[in-house]
Amino acid sequence: MITGHFIGDAAIAAIGASTSLNDLMINFANGMCNGCGIIIGQLYGAQKIDKLRRATAVMLMFGVGLGVLLTLGVTIGIEPLMRLLNTPESVFGEAMRYAAVVCGGVGVTILYNMCASFMRSLGNGRMPLVFLTISCVLNIALDTLFVVVLHIGVVGTALATLIAQCISALLSMAYIARAFKPFLPRKADFRAPAGLWTQMAASGLSMGLMNSVLRAWLADDAARHQYAGRNRDGGAHQRQTHSQPDRRADEQPRHGGRGLYQPELRRAGV
């Protein structure tokens, strides 16, 4: 809303052009963290605390590795990816700069998702919502600062999103370090057995793929329904326009004076 009002339609188009790429990475990372969180939740329910710490260490290593790979991939291939998405030339530069900032900081998003998944797996679903709300409020405030006050433009919108997510992730880490200290991995827990790696990879990668593909399908289905709805509304309006009688014919003088206006009829003595 802030971007569209103070920058214009071109800024909205630039952000929208990179949304599919950003959503794909975020949905995959979110699904992977939730898949790993399933294993952690099962271990917490079984009170296998030692194995839970090792599973948490594996999730951290998965998250760091995925964040590095995605960040490098975006840094190297952002321009070919935007070309592949058929980004219009009129907004290509702005869209690429926005995607480079937001997608390049996907590691921060993964960090928050890991923290949120860890807290939910241990039965605390309230604090992830609190930190998410803080992130949203900060995002709006920073959008106003960067776009309205400092006039940074589309890059300012991307920076606002990235900074808000970073602060939310740091707050989540600080809370976990204080409230869940007995469940945090130690140095020896990072040497997890191969079986646990396989179990976490199977759950995390399958959930990540399912989440990214399902969200992409839902977005495409919603877009098709919206397009079909616009076509139906346009056709109904066109039919209604054509079905209205042409009243101008009744306003034209007819043969014999029957179509004259009332003042003309009085002047004519009718």
C-alpha atoms as an extended CHARMM CRD file, in Angstrom:
* protein
*
       270  EXT
         1         1  MET       CA              0.0000000000        0.0000000000        0.0000000000  PROA      1               0.0000000000
         2         2  ILE       CA              2.7920000000        2.4340000000        0.9440000000  PROA      2               0.0000000000
         3         3  THR       CA              4.8290000000        1.5170000000       -2.1130000000  PROA      3               0.0000000000
         4         4  GLY       CA              1.9310000000        1.8910000000       -4.5300000000  PROA      4               0.0000000000
         5         5  HSD       CA              0.7800000000        5.2090000000       -3.0520000000  PROA      5               0.0000000000
         6         6  PHE       CA              4.1410000000        6.9670000000       -2.7980000000  PROA      6               0.0000000000
         7         7  ILE       CA              6.1920000000        5.3790000000       -5.6130000000  PROA      7               0.0000000000
         8         8  GLY       CA              3.6290000000        4.3810000000       -8.2140000000  PROA      8               0.0000000000
         9         9  ASP       CA              2.3450000000        1.5050000000      -10.2930000000  PROA      9               0.0000000000
        10        10  ALA       CA              5.7800000000        0.7560000000      -11.7600000000  PROA      10              0.0000000000
        11        11  ALA       CA              7.0800000000       -0.0710000000       -8.2780000000  PROA      11              0.0000000000
        12        12  ILE       CA              4.1810000000       -2.4610000000       -7.6640000000  PROA      12              0.0000000000
        13        13  ALA       CA              4.9090000000       -4.1260000000      -11.0120000000  PROA      13              0.0000000000
        14        14  ALA       CA              8.6040000000       -4.4770000000      -10.1370000000  PROA      14              0.0000000000
        15        15  ILE       CA              7.8100000000       -6.0900000000       -6.7860000000  PROA      15              0.0000000000
        16        16  GLY       CA              5.1870000000       -8.3590000000       -8.3270000000  PROA      16              0.0000000000
        17        17  ALA       CA              7.6040000000       -9.5100000000      -11.0310000000  PROA      17              0.0000000000
        18        18  SER       CA              9.9470000000      -10.9640000000       -8.4130000000  PROA      18              0.0000000000
        19        19  THR       CA              7.2920000000      -12.2780000000       -6.0410000000  PROA      19              0.0000000000
        20        20  SER       CA              7.1340000000      -15.7620000000       -7.5830000000  PROA      20              0.0000000000
        21        21  LEU       CA             10.8880000000      -16.2930000000       -7.1560000000  PROA      21              0.0000000000
        22        22  ASN       CA             10.8550000000      -14.9980000000       -3.6030000000  PROA      22              0.0000000000
        23        23  ASP       CA              7.7890000000      -17.0520000000       -2.6520000000  PROA      23              0.0000000000
        24        24  LEU       CA              9.2870000000      -20.2180000000       -4.1130000000  PROA      24              0.0000000000
        25        25  MET       CA             12.3970000000      -19.9920000000       -1.9460000000  PROA      25              0.0000000000
        26        26  ILE       CA             10.5610000000      -18.9210000000        1.2020000000  PROA      26              0.0000000000
        27        27  ASN       CA              7.9120000000      -21.6340000000        0.8610000000  PROA      27              0.0000000000
        28        28  PHE       CA             10.5710000000      -24.3000000000        0.3700000000  PROA      28              0.0000000000
        29        29  ALA       CA             12.5600000000      -23.0820000000        3.3740000000  PROA      29              0.0000000000
        30        30  ASN       CA              9.4260000000      -22.8690000000        5.5260000000  PROA      30              0.0000000000
        31        31  GLY       CA              8.3710000000      -26.3780000000        4.5540000000  PROA      31              0.0000000000
        32        32  MET       CA             11.8480000000      -27.7680000000        5.2350000000  PROA      32              0.0000000000
        33        33  CYS       CA             11.9170000000      -26.2210000000        8.7160000000  PROA      33              0.0000000000
        34        34  ASN       CA              8.4320000000      -27.5380000000        9.4800000000  PROA      34              0.0000000000
        35        35  GLY       CA              9.4420000000      -31.0080000000        8.2880000000  PROA      35              0.0000000000
        36        36  CYS       CA             12.4550000000      -31.0090000000       10.5940000000  PROA      36              0.0000000000
        37        37  GLY       CA             10.2080000000      -29.6660000000       13.3500000000  PROA      37              0.0000000000
        38        38  ILE       CA              8.0030000000      -32.7490000000       13.0410000000  PROA      38              0.0000000000
        39        39  ILE       CA             10.9200000000      -34.9860000000       14.0460000000  PROA      39              0.0000000000
        40        40  ILE       CA             11.8760000000      -32.6510000000       16.8970000000  PROA      40              0.0000000000
        41        41  GLY       CA              8.2730000000      -32.6290000000       18.1420000000  PROA      41              0.0000000000
        42        42  GLN       CA              8.1410000000      -36.4330000000       18.1140000000  PROA      42              0.0000000000
        43        43  LEU       CA             11.3810000000      -36.6550000000       20.1020000000  PROA      43              0.0000000000
        44        44  TYR       CA             10.0980000000      -34.0850000000       22.5920000000  PROA      44              0.0000000000
        45        45  GLY       CA              6.9090000000      -36.0670000000       23.0740000000  PROA      45              0.0000000000
        46        46  ALA       CA              8.9490000000      -39.2310000000       23.6600000000  PROA      46              0.0000000000
        47        47  GLN       CA             11.2250000000      -37.2910000000       26.0720000000  PROA      47              0.0000000000
        48        48  LYS       CA             14.3560000000      -38.3210000000       24.1540000000  PROA      48              0.0000000000
        49        49  ILE       CA             16.2010000000      -35.1300000000       25.0100000000  PROA      49              0.0000000000
        50        50  ASP       CA             19.6520000000      -36.2340000000       23.8690000000  PROA      50              0.0000000000
        51        51  LYS       CA             18.3740000000      -37.2100000000       20.4390000000  PROA      51              0.0000000000
        52        52  LEU       CA             16.2860000000      -34.0170000000       20.3310000000  PROA      52              0.0000000000
        53        53  ARG       CA             19.4370000000      -31.9190000000       20.7640000000  PROA      53              0.0000000000
        54        54  ARG       CA             21.1430000000      -33.8220000000       17.9450000000  PROA      54              0.0000000000
        55        55  ALA       CA             18.0920000000      -33.3590000000       15.7060000000  PROA      55              0.0000000000
        56        56  THR       CA             18.1310000000      -29.6300000000       16.4500000000  PROA      56              0.0000000000
        57        57  ALA       CA             21.8130000000      -29.5210000000       15.4770000000  PROA      57              0.0000000000
        58        58  VAL       CA             21.0020000000      -31.2600000000       12.1960000000  PROA      58              0.0000000000
        59        59  MET       CA             18.2190000000      -28.7670000000       11.4820000000  PROA      59              0.0000000000
        60        60  LEU       CA             20.6440000000      -25.8950000000       12.1170000000  PROA      60              0.0000000000
        61        61  MET       CA             23.1810000000      -27.3610000000        9.7030000000  PROA      61              0.0000000000
        62        62  PHE       CA             20.4830000000      -27.9470000000        7.0960000000  PROA      62              0.0000000000
        63        63  GLY       CA             19.2920000000      -24.3580000000        7.4670000000  PROA      63              0.0000000000
        64        64  VAL       CA             22.7770000000      -22.8590000000        7.2190000000  PROA      64              0.0000000000
        65        65  GLY       CA             23.6150000000      -24.9790000000        4.1810000000  PROA      65              0.0000000000
        66        66  LEU       CA             20.3580000000      -24.1320000000        2.4250000000  PROA      66              0.0000000000
        67        67  GLY       CA             20.7710000000      -20.4360000000        3.2040000000  PROA      67              0.0000000000
        68        68  VAL       CA             24.2990000000      -20.3650000000        1.7650000000  PROA      68              0.0000000000
        69        69  LEU       CA             23.2510000000      -22.2470000000       -1.3910000000  PROA      69              0.0000000000
        70        70  LEU       CA             20.2280000000      -20.0480000000       -2.0510000000  PROA      70              0.0000000000
        71        71  THR       CA             22.1410000000      -16.8420000000       -1.3600000000  PROA      71              0.0000000000
        72        72  LEU       CA             24.9540000000      -17.8390000000       -3.7300000000  PROA      72              0.0000000000
        73        73  GLY       CA             22.4540000000      -18.9720000000       -6.3510000000  PROA      73              0.0000000000
        74        74  VAL       CA             20.5660000000      -15.6770000000       -6.2280000000  PROA      74              0.0000000000
        75        75  THR       CA             23.7770000000      -13.6350000000       -6.2500000000  PROA      75              0.0000000000
        76        76  ILE       CA             25.1270000000      -15.4290000000       -9.3150000000  PROA      76              0.0000000000
        77        77  GLY       CA             21.9670000000      -16.1150000000      -11.2830000000  PROA      77              0.0000000000
        78        78  ILE       CA             19.5300000000      -13.3390000000      -10.4420000000  PROA      78              0.0000000000
        79        79  GLU       CA             19.5500000000      -11.8270000000      -13.9370000000  PROA      79              0.0000000000
        80        80  PRO       CA             18.9960000000      -15.1200000000      -15.8490000000  PROA      80              0.0000000000
        81        81  LEU       CA             16.2480000000      -16.0430000000      -13.4000000000  PROA      81              0.0000000000
        82        82  MET       CA             14.4520000000      -12.7510000000      -13.9630000000  PROA      82              0.0000000000
        83        83  ARG       CA             14.7860000000      -13.2440000000      -17.7210000000  PROA      83              0.0000000000
        84        84  LEU       CA             13.3510000000      -16.7340000000      -17.3410000000  PROA      84              0.0000000000
        85        85  LEU       CA             10.3230000000      -15.2460000000      -15.5830000000  PROA      85              0.0000000000
        86        86  ASN       CA              9.7050000000      -12.9540000000      -18.6130000000  PROA      86              0.0000000000
        87        87  THR       CA             10.0790000000       -9.8000000000      -16.5370000000  PROA      87              0.0000000000
        88        88  PRO       CA              9.0740000000       -6.7490000000      -18.6260000000  PROA      88              0.0000000000
        89        89  GLU       CA             11.9590000000       -4.5360000000      -19.6670000000  PROA      89              0.0000000000
        90        90  SER       CA             10.1840000000       -1.4580000000      -18.3170000000  PROA      90              0.0000000000
        91        91  VAL       CA             10.5330000000       -2.7120000000      -14.7290000000  PROA      91              0.0000000000
        92        92  PHE       CA             13.4270000000       -5.1470000000      -15.1460000000  PROA      92              0.0000000000
        93        93  GLY       CA             16.0290000000       -3.0370000000      -13.3320000000  PROA      93              0.0000000000
        94        94  GLU       CA             13.8490000000       -2.2880000000      -10.3200000000  PROA      94              0.0000000000
        95        95  ALA       CA             12.5910000000       -5.8670000000      -10.1270000000  PROA      95              0.0000000000
        96        96  MET       CA             16.1260000000       -7.2710000000      -10.2080000000  PROA      96              0.0000000000
        97        97  ARG       CA             17.3200000000       -4.9150000000       -7.4560000000  PROA      97              0.0000000000
        98        98  TYR       CA             14.3370000000       -5.7880000000       -5.2650000000  PROA      98              0.0000000000
        99        99  ALA       CA             14.8210000000       -9.5270000000       -5.8000000000  PROA      99              0.0000000000
       100       100  ALA       CA             18.5610000000       -9.2830000000       -5.1490000000  PROA      100             0.0000000000
       101       101  VAL       CA             17.9780000000       -7.7340000000       -1.7090000000  PROA      101             0.0000000000
       102       102  VAL       CA             15.0150000000       -9.8600000000       -0.5990000000  PROA      102             0.0000000000
       103       103  CYS       CA             16.1490000000      -13.1940000000       -2.0450000000  PROA      103             0.0000000000
       104       104  GLY       CA             19.7670000000      -12.5130000000       -1.1380000000  PROA      104             0.0000000000
       105       105  GLY       CA             18.6830000000      -12.2500000000        2.4980000000  PROA      105             0.0000000000
       106       106  VAL       CA             16.7770000000      -15.5180000000        2.4240000000  PROA      106             0.0000000000
       107       107  GLY       CA             19.1680000000      -16.8780000000        5.0680000000  PROA      107             0.0000000000
       108       108  VAL       CA             17.5610000000      -14.5230000000        7.5960000000  PROA      108             0.0000000000
       109       109  THR       CA             14.1250000000      -15.8580000000        6.6710000000  PROA      109             0.0000000000
       110       110  ILE       CA             15.3470000000      -19.4280000000        7.1000000000  PROA      110             0.0000000000
       111       111  LEU       CA             16.7730000000      -18.5380000000       10.5190000000  PROA      111             0.0000000000
       112       112  TYR       CA             13.4420000000      -17.1560000000       11.7100000000  PROA      112             0.0000000000
       113       113  ASN       CA             11.5430000000      -20.1480000000       10.3240000000  PROA      113             0.0000000000
       114       114  MET       CA             13.9030000000      -22.5270000000       12.1230000000  PROA      114             0.0000000000
       115       115  CYS       CA             13.3760000000      -20.6890000000       15.4080000000  PROA      115             0.0000000000
       116       116  ALA       CA              9.5960000000      -20.6220000000       14.9550000000  PROA      116             0.0000000000
       117       117  SER       CA              9.4810000000      -24.3080000000       14.0410000000  PROA      117             0.0000000000
       118       118  PHE       CA             11.6420000000      -25.2150000000       17.0380000000  PROA      118             0.0000000000
       119       119  MET       CA              9.3810000000      -23.3120000000       19.4560000000  PROA      119             0.0000000000
       120       120  ARG       CA              6.2110000000      -24.8160000000       17.9940000000  PROA      120             0.0000000000
       121       121  SER       CA              7.7190000000      -28.3020000000       18.1800000000  PROA      121             0.0000000000
       122       122  LEU       CA              8.2550000000      -27.8320000000       21.9190000000  PROA      122             0.0000000000
       123       123  GLY       CA              4.6620000000      -26.6870000000       22.4380000000  PROA      123             0.0000000000
       124       124  ASN       CA              5.0450000000      -22.9080000000       22.3120000000  PROA      124             0.0000000000
       125       125  GLY       CA              2.9830000000      -21.5460000000       19.4400000000  PROA      125             0.0000000000
       126       126  ARG       CA              2.3400000000      -18.1310000000       20.9740000000  PROA      126             0.0000000000
       127       127  MET       CA              5.8130000000      -16.6020000000       20.8210000000  PROA      127             0.0000000000
       128       128  PRO       CA              6.3590000000      -17.2430000000       17.0800000000  PROA      128             0.0000000000
       129       129  LEU       CA              3.1330000000      -15.3050000000       16.4650000000  PROA      129             0.0000000000
       130       130  VAL       CA              4.3620000000      -12.4920000000       18.7470000000  PROA      130             0.0000000000
       131       131  PHE       CA              7.6720000000      -12.2120000000       16.8850000000  PROA      131             0.0000000000
       132       132  LEU       CA              5.8790000000      -12.3650000000       13.5380000000  PROA      132             0.0000000000
       133       133  THR       CA              3.6110000000       -9.5030000000       14.6270000000  PROA      133             0.0000000000
       134       134  ILE       CA              6.6550000000       -7.4840000000       15.6750000000  PROA      134             0.0000000000
       135       135  SER       CA              8.1910000000       -8.1310000000       12.2600000000  PROA      135             0.0000000000
       136       136  CYS       CA              5.0410000000       -6.9140000000       10.4760000000  PROA      136             0.0000000000
       137       137  VAL       CA              4.8470000000       -3.7080000000       12.5370000000  PROA      137             0.0000000000
       138       138  LEU       CA              8.5530000000       -3.0270000000       11.9850000000  PROA      138             0.0000000000
       139       139  ASN       CA              8.1460000000       -3.6720000000        8.2730000000  PROA      139             0.0000000000
       140       140  ILE       CA              5.4010000000       -1.0530000000        7.9890000000  PROA      140             0.0000000000
       141       141  ALA       CA              7.3830000000        1.4720000000       10.0360000000  PROA      141             0.0000000000
       142       142  LEU       CA             10.5740000000        0.9380000000        8.0150000000  PROA      142             0.0000000000
       143       143  ASP       CA              8.6130000000        1.0820000000        4.7580000000  PROA      143             0.0000000000
       144       144  THR       CA              7.3480000000        4.4900000000        5.7980000000  PROA      144             0.0000000000
       145       145  LEU       CA             10.8580000000        5.6280000000        6.7520000000  PROA      145             0.0000000000
       146       146  PHE       CA             12.6480000000        4.3880000000        3.6370000000  PROA      146             0.0000000000
       147       147  VAL       CA              9.9470000000        5.1590000000        1.0730000000  PROA      147             0.0000000000
       148       148  VAL       CA              8.1760000000        8.2540000000        2.3920000000  PROA      148             0.0000000000
       149       149  VAL       CA             10.9690000000       10.0130000000        4.3110000000  PROA      149             0.0000000000
       150       150  LEU       CA             14.2330000000        8.9010000000        2.6950000000  PROA      150             0.0000000000
       151       151  HSD       CA             12.8070000000        8.2720000000       -0.8200000000  PROA      151             0.0000000000
       152       152  ILE       CA             14.9320000000        5.1520000000       -1.4210000000  PROA      152             0.0000000000
       153       153  GLY       CA             12.2690000000        3.5580000000       -3.6100000000  PROA      153             0.0000000000
       154       154  VAL       CA             11.8100000000       -0.1390000000       -4.2940000000  PROA      154             0.0000000000
       155       155  VAL       CA             15.1700000000       -1.0090000000       -2.7240000000  PROA      155             0.0000000000
       156       156  GLY       CA             13.9480000000        0.6960000000        0.4520000000  PROA      156             0.0000000000
       157       157  THR       CA             10.9370000000       -1.6070000000        0.5200000000  PROA      157             0.0000000000
       158       158  ALA       CA             13.2130000000       -4.6370000000        0.2000000000  PROA      158             0.0000000000
       159       159  LEU       CA             15.5320000000       -3.3610000000        2.9330000000  PROA      159             0.0000000000
       160       160  ALA       CA             12.5650000000       -2.7670000000        5.2410000000  PROA      160             0.0000000000
       161       161  THR       CA             11.4480000000       -6.3780000000        4.7870000000  PROA      161             0.0000000000
       162       162  LEU       CA             14.9470000000       -7.7490000000        5.3400000000  PROA      162             0.0000000000
       163       163  ILE       CA             15.6750000000       -5.6590000000        8.4520000000  PROA      163             0.0000000000
       164       164  ALA       CA             12.3000000000       -6.5050000000       10.0190000000  PROA      164             0.0000000000
       165       165  GLN       CA             12.9040000000      -10.2270000000        9.4640000000  PROA      165             0.0000000000
       166       166  CYS       CA             16.4240000000       -9.9510000000       10.8690000000  PROA      166             0.0000000000
       167       167  ILE       CA             15.2150000000       -8.2790000000       14.0700000000  PROA      167             0.0000000000
       168       168  SER       CA             12.4630000000      -10.8770000000       14.4540000000  PROA      168             0.0000000000
       169       169  ALA       CA             15.0000000000      -13.6970000000       14.0310000000  PROA      169             0.0000000000
       170       170  LEU       CA             17.3530000000      -12.1730000000       16.6090000000  PROA      170             0.0000000000
       171       171  LEU       CA             14.5140000000      -11.7680000000       19.1080000000  PROA      171             0.0000000000
       172       172  SER       CA             13.4950000000      -15.3810000000       18.5380000000  PROA      172             0.0000000000
       173       173  MET       CA             17.0500000000      -16.5980000000       19.1160000000  PROA      173             0.0000000000
       174       174  ALA       CA             17.3390000000      -14.5770000000       22.3170000000  PROA      174             0.0000000000
       175       175  TYR       CA             14.0580000000      -16.0030000000       23.6170000000  PROA      175             0.0000000000
       176       176  ILE       CA             15.0560000000      -19.5830000000       22.7610000000  PROA      176             0.0000000000
       177       177  ALA       CA             18.4290000000      -19.1710000000       24.4830000000  PROA      177             0.0000000000
       178       178  ARG       CA             16.6190000000      -18.1160000000       27.6600000000  PROA      178             0.0000000000
       179       179  ALA       CA             13.4940000000      -20.3140000000       27.6460000000  PROA      179             0.0000000000
       180       180  PHE       CA             14.7150000000      -23.5420000000       25.9930000000  PROA      180             0.0000000000
       181       181  LYS       CA             18.3240000000      -23.7620000000       27.1370000000  PROA      181             0.0000000000
       182       182  PRO       CA             18.1810000000      -27.4740000000       28.1860000000  PROA      182             0.0000000000
       183       183  PHE       CA             17.0950000000      -28.4410000000       24.6570000000  PROA      183             0.0000000000
       184       184  LEU       CA             19.7730000000      -26.5400000000       22.7570000000  PROA      184             0.0000000000
       185       185  PRO       CA             22.4930000000      -28.5880000000       21.0350000000  PROA      185             0.0000000000
       186       186  ARG       CA             25.9790000000      -28.8150000000       22.4590000000  PROA      186             0.0000000000
       187       187  LYS       CA             29.2210000000      -29.1790000000       20.5610000000  PROA      187             0.0000000000
       188       188  ALA       CA             29.1050000000      -32.9900000000       20.6110000000  PROA      188             0.0000000000
       189       189  ASP       CA             25.5260000000      -32.9980000000       19.2700000000  PROA      189             0.0000000000
       190       190  PHE       CA             26.6710000000      -31.7140000000       15.8770000000  PROA      190             0.0000000000
       191       191  ARG       CA             28.2400000000      -35.1330000000       15.2460000000  PROA      191             0.0000000000
       192       192  ALA       CA             24.8640000000      -36.7450000000       14.6250000000  PROA      192             0.0000000000
       193       193  PRO       CA             24.5310000000      -40.3150000000       13.3160000000  PROA      193             0.0000000000
       194       194  ALA       CA             23.8100000000      -40.9310000000        9.6410000000  PROA      194             0.0000000000
       195       195  GLY       CA             20.3880000000      -42.3770000000       10.4080000000  PROA      195             0.0000000000
       196       196  LEU       CA             19.2320000000      -39.1300000000       11.9860000000  PROA      196             0.0000000000
       197       197  TRP       CA             20.5430000000      -37.1450000000        9.0090000000  PROA      197             0.0000000000
       198       198  THR       CA             18.5500000000      -39.3730000000        6.6780000000  PROA      198             0.0000000000
       199       199  GLN       CA             15.4030000000      -39.0720000000        8.7690000000  PROA      199             0.0000000000
       200       200  MET       CA             15.6220000000      -35.2910000000        8.9920000000  PROA      200             0.0000000000
       201       201  ALA       CA             16.4600000000      -34.9320000000        5.3020000000  PROA      201             0.0000000000
       202       202  ALA       CA             13.5290000000      -37.1150000000        4.2520000000  PROA      202             0.0000000000
       203       203  SER       CA             11.0560000000      -35.1720000000        6.3760000000  PROA      203             0.0000000000
       204       204  GLY       CA             12.4740000000      -31.7130000000        5.6680000000  PROA      204             0.0000000000
       205       205  LEU       CA             13.0110000000      -32.0140000000        1.9190000000  PROA      205             0.0000000000
       206       206  SER       CA              9.6590000000      -33.7010000000        1.2960000000  PROA      206             0.0000000000
       207       207  MET       CA              7.8050000000      -31.0160000000        3.2530000000  PROA      207             0.0000000000
       208       208  GLY       CA              9.7980000000      -28.2950000000        1.4990000000  PROA      208             0.0000000000
       209       209  LEU       CA              8.9830000000      -29.6050000000       -1.9660000000  PROA      209             0.0000000000
       210       210  MET       CA              5.3340000000      -30.1890000000       -1.0930000000  PROA      210             0.0000000000
       211       211  ASN       CA              4.9670000000      -26.7120000000        0.4010000000  PROA      211             0.0000000000
       212       212  SER       CA              6.6050000000      -24.9130000000       -2.5240000000  PROA      212             0.0000000000
       213       213  VAL       CA              4.7070000000      -26.8830000000       -5.2010000000  PROA      213             0.0000000000
       214       214  LEU       CA              1.3620000000      -26.6300000000       -3.3720000000  PROA      214             0.0000000000
       215       215  ARG       CA              1.6870000000      -22.8860000000       -2.8320000000  PROA      215             0.0000000000
       216       216  ALA       CA              2.6730000000      -22.3690000000       -6.4640000000  PROA      216             0.0000000000
       217       217  TRP       CA             -0.3490000000      -24.4050000000       -7.6230000000  PROA      217             0.0000000000
       218       218  LEU       CA             -2.7050000000      -22.4760000000       -5.3250000000  PROA      218             0.0000000000
       219       219  ALA       CA             -1.3460000000      -19.1420000000       -6.5670000000  PROA      219             0.0000000000
       220       220  ASP       CA             -1.7640000000      -20.2300000000      -10.1920000000  PROA      220             0.0000000000
       221       221  ASP       CA             -5.2860000000      -21.5130000000       -9.5330000000  PROA      221             0.0000000000
       222       222  ALA       CA             -6.2640000000      -18.2450000000       -7.8180000000  PROA      222             0.0000000000
       223       223  ALA       CA             -4.8640000000      -16.2280000000      -10.7230000000  PROA      223             0.0000000000
       224       224  ARG       CA             -6.8210000000      -18.3000000000      -13.2650000000  PROA      224             0.0000000000
       225       225  HSD       CA            -10.0520000000      -17.8740000000      -11.3020000000  PROA      225             0.0000000000
       226       226  GLN       CA             -9.4740000000      -14.1460000000      -11.0090000000  PROA      226             0.0000000000
       227       227  TYR       CA             -8.8330000000      -13.8870000000      -14.7550000000  PROA      227             0.0000000000
       228       228  ALA       CA            -11.9560000000      -15.9280000000      -15.5140000000  PROA      228             0.0000000000
       229       229  GLY       CA            -14.0010000000      -13.7320000000      -13.1600000000  PROA      229             0.0000000000
       230       230  ARG       CA            -12.8480000000      -10.5710000000      -14.9300000000  PROA      230             0.0000000000
       231       231  ASN       CA            -13.7910000000      -12.0910000000      -18.2720000000  PROA      231             0.0000000000
       232       232  ARG       CA            -17.2660000000      -13.0070000000      -16.9980000000  PROA      232             0.0000000000
       233       233  ASP       CA            -17.8280000000       -9.5440000000      -15.5740000000  PROA      233             0.0000000000
       234       234  GLY       CA            -16.6680000000       -7.9340000000      -18.8110000000  PROA      234             0.0000000000
       235       235  GLY       CA            -18.9340000000      -10.1330000000      -20.9080000000  PROA      235             0.0000000000
       236       236  ALA       CA            -21.9370000000       -9.4340000000      -18.6790000000  PROA      236             0.0000000000
       237       237  HSD       CA            -21.3040000000       -5.6950000000      -18.8790000000  PROA      237             0.0000000000
       238       238  GLN       CA            -21.0060000000       -5.8780000000      -22.6620000000  PROA      238             0.0000000000
       239       239  ARG       CA            -24.2370000000       -7.8770000000      -22.9790000000  PROA      239             0.0000000000
       240       240  GLN       CA            -26.0460000000       -5.4410000000      -20.6920000000  PROA      240             0.0000000000
       241       241  THR       CA            -24.8230000000       -2.5000000000      -22.7710000000  PROA      241             0.0000000000
       242       242  HSD       CA            -25.9840000000       -4.0680000000      -26.0210000000  PROA      242             0.0000000000
       243       243  SER       CA            -29.3520000000       -5.0860000000      -24.5600000000  PROA      243             0.0000000000
       244       244  GLN       CA            -30.3150000000       -1.5510000000      -23.4970000000  PROA      244             0.0000000000
       245       245  PRO       CA            -32.7560000000        0.1120000000      -25.9470000000  PROA      245             0.0000000000
       246       246  ASP       CA            -31.5890000000        3.1120000000      -27.8680000000  PROA      246             0.0000000000
       247       247  ARG       CA            -33.7050000000        5.8310000000      -26.3190000000  PROA      247             0.0000000000
       248       248  ARG       CA            -32.3560000000        8.4560000000      -28.6740000000  PROA      248             0.0000000000
       249       249  ALA       CA            -34.6780000000        7.1480000000      -31.3570000000  PROA      249             0.0000000000
       250       250  ASP       CA            -37.6560000000        8.2490000000      -29.2600000000  PROA      250             0.0000000000
       251       251  GLU       CA            -36.1780000000       11.7210000000      -28.9490000000  PROA      251             0.0000000000
       252       252  GLN       CA            -36.0200000000       12.2810000000      -32.7100000000  PROA      252             0.0000000000
       253       253  PRO       CA            -38.9430000000       13.9780000000      -34.4830000000  PROA      253             0.0000000000
       254       254  ARG       CA            -41.0930000000       11.3940000000      -36.1880000000  PROA      254             0.0000000000
       255       255  HSD       CA            -43.2570000000       11.7190000000      -39.2650000000  PROA      255             0.0000000000
       256       256  GLY       CA            -46.5090000000       13.4000000000      -38.3610000000  PROA      256             0.0000000000
       257       257  GLY       CA            -45.0710000000       15.1480000000      -35.2890000000  PROA      257             0.0000000000
       258       258  ARG       CA            -45.7390000000       12.2380000000      -32.9180000000  PROA      258             0.0000000000
       259       259  GLY       CA            -42.1640000000       12.2220000000      -31.7660000000  PROA      259             0.0000000000
       260       260  LEU       CA            -41.8680000000       15.9520000000      -30.8860000000  PROA      260             0.0000000000
       261       261  TYR       CA            -41.0590000000       17.1630000000      -27.3860000000  PROA      261             0.0000000000
       262       262  GLN       CA            -43.9050000000       18.4810000000      -25.2750000000  PROA      262             0.0000000000
       263       263  PRO       CA            -42.9710000000       22.2340000000      -25.7050000000  PROA      263             0.0000000000
       264       264  GLU       CA            -42.9150000000       21.7650000000      -29.4570000000  PROA      264             0.0000000000
       265       265  LEU       CA            -46.3030000000       20.0820000000      -29.2940000000  PROA      265             0.0000000000
       266       266  ARG       CA            -47.7570000000       23.0620000000      -27.4270000000  PROA      266             0.0000000000
       267       267  ARG       CA            -46.2670000000       25.5160000000      -29.9440000000  PROA      267             0.0000000000
       268       268  ALA       CA            -47.7750000000       23.4760000000      -32.7020000000  PROA      268             0.0000000000
       269       269  GLY       CA            -51.1920000000       23.7790000000      -31.0230000000  PROA      269             0.0000000000
       270       270  VAL       CA            -51.5320000000       20.0520000000      -30.3680000000  PROA      270             0.0000000000
